[in-house]
Amino acid sequence: MGMTRTIIKSVGGYLPERIMTNDELATMVDTSDEWITERTGIKQRHVAAEGEFTSDLALAAAKIALQRAELDASDIDLVIIGTTTPDLTFPSTACIVQAELGMTHGAAFDLQAACSGFLYGLAIADSFIISGAYKRILVIGAETLTRLMDFKDRNTCILFGDGAGAAIVEAGEGQGEMSDRGVLYSHLRSDGRYRDLLTATGGPSSTKTIGKIHMDGREVFKHGVTNISQAIFTALKETGFSCDDVDWFVPHQANGRILEGVARKVGMAREKVVVTVGQHANTSAASVPLALNDLYESGKLERDQLVLFEAMGGGFTWGSVLARW
C-alpha cells in the first residue's frame, strides 16, 4: 500500500570566513593546541564577522540548498530554523530568512532544542509532510555560538563555533517498506531535570541578558554517550536494521571523545562515521546538517544509502533519525 514519505532532496552548508585556530585561542585563555586536540579533537572553529548574524548564515546555506535542488523560494511552503542564537528575541530568525529569500507565502518559525534543533526540525517537517499540511519544507540549523562564549573559561570556549546547514525535504511516494527512500523513523526525547548541566546563564525573562554557556563537561559526556546510544538502538530496533546495514552515521559534532564513545558502544564501524568536529568545532543545531553537507560534497553519499543521524543538546534534548537518501 502506497504512502507519503519525506524525501531529503538537497543540502547546503555555510561557514563564516574567519577561522580561529587553537593557537589563537591559546593567546586568550590558558590552553594549548595539544590540550584542546587531546580532549576534544578540535583544531579550529569558524567565527561570524562583526555584523554577520545567524540569519545571514542560515540564508547562505539555504541558497546553496535551493540551487542544488534547482528550486526557487516560491517552491518552499515552510521554513523551520533550529537555533539557540536567534538574531532577535522576536521576530523569529526563520521569518527574517523567509523575507530575505523573497517568500511572501507559507509559514516560518524557529524551534529551540539546542544542539538537537536540526533533528527536531527534520522530525517535525516529516510529520507535516506526512499529514499533507505542506509539500516542501526548508529545514535549517544555524548558530553564532561564539557570541555566547566566555573566553576566560577554557572548558567551554574551546568547544564551539559558528555555522549553518540546510536541507530541503519534500513529499515523495513510498510503499510503507524499509526499502523506501526518505525518512523512515525518528525518535525524539528530552529530560529537563538535567537542564543545569548544559545551559546559557541568561534569558529575557530571568536576567534580561543573553548570558554565557555553562557546562558540566564530565556529566554531559556521561549522559551524552548513554542517551545518544539509546536513541540509536531504538531507531535500529524499531526499523529492524543493524549497524551493519547503516551506510553513513552522521552524528552531532559535540566532541571527538563523545563520537568515539558512541560509535564504540553501538558497534558502528569507524569508516562509516562522518567527523567534522576537528574543523568546525561544535556548531550546535548546525552541526548535523553541516556534517551531512560535508558528506554530500565528498561525493561519497549515494542514492538509496541508509543514513543515521543523532544529536544531543541542552535540556537535555536528544534523538535520532533514520533516512534513506
Residue, then its C-alpha position, 0 to 999 in steps of 0.5 A: m500500500g502506497m504512502t507519503r514519505t519525506i524525501i531529503k532532496s538537497v543540502g547546503g552548508y555555510l561557514p563564516e570566513r574567519i577561522m580561529t585556530n587553537d593557537e589563537l585561542a591559546t593567546m586568550v585563555d590558558t590552553s594549548d593546541e595539544w590540550i584542546t586536540e587531546r580532549t576534544g579533537i578540535k583544531q579550529r572553529h569558524v567565527a561570524a564577522e562583526g555584523e554577520f548574524t545567524s540569519d545571514l548564515a542560515l540564508a547562505a546555506a539555504k541558497i546553496a540548498l535551493q540551487r542544488a535542488e534547482l528550486d526557487a523560494s516560491d517552491i518552499d511552503l515552510v521554513i523551520i530554523g533550529t537555533t539557540t542564537p536567534d538574531l532577535t528575541f522576536p521576530s523569529t530568525a526563520c521569518i527574517v530568512q523567509a523575507e530575505l529569500g523573497m517568500t511572501h507565502g507559507a509559514a516560518f518559525d524557529l524551534q529551540a532544542a539546542c544542539s538537537g534543533f536540526l533533528y527536531g526540525l527534520a522530525i517535525a517537517d516529516s510529520f507535516i509532510i506526512s499529514g499533507a499540511y505542506k509539500r516542501i519544507l526548508v529545514i535549517g540549523a544555524e548558530t553564532l555560538t561564539r557570541l555566547m562564549d566566555f573566553k576566560d573559561r577554557n572548558t567551554c570556549i574551546l568547544f564551539g563555533d559558528g555555522a549553518g546547514a540546510a536541507i530541503v525535504e519534500a513529499g515523495e511516494g513510498q510503499g510503507e517498506m524499509s526499502d523506501r527512500g526518505v525518512l523512515y523513523s525518528h525518535l525524539r526525547s528530552d529530560g529537563r531535570y538535567r537542564d543545569l548541566l548544559t545551559a546559557t546563564g541568561g534569558p529575557s525573562s530571568t536576567k534580561t541578558i543573553g548570558k554565557i554557556h555553562m557546562d558540566g563537561r564530565e556529566v554531559f559526556k556521561h549522559g551524552v554517550t548513554n542517551i545518544s546510544q539509546a536513541i540509536f538502538t531504538a531507531l535500529k530496533e524499531t526499523g529492524f536494521s543493524c549497524d551493519d546495514v547503516d551506510w553513513f552515521v552522521p552524528h552531532q559534532a559535540n566532541g571527538r571523545i563523545l563520537e568515539g564513545v558512541a560509535r564504540k558502544v553501538g558497534m558502528a564501524r569507524e569508516k562509516v562515521v562522518v567527523t567534522v568536529g576537528q574543523h568546525a568545532n561544535t556548531s550546535a543545531a548546525s552541526v548535523p546538517l553541516a556534517l551531512n553537507d560535508l558528506y554530500e560534497s565528498g561525493k561519497l553519499e549515494r542514492d538509496q544509502l541508509v543514513l543515521f543521524e543523532a544529536m544531543g543538546g541542552g535540556f537535555t534534548w536528544g534523538s535520532v533519525l533514520a533516512r534513506w537518501 
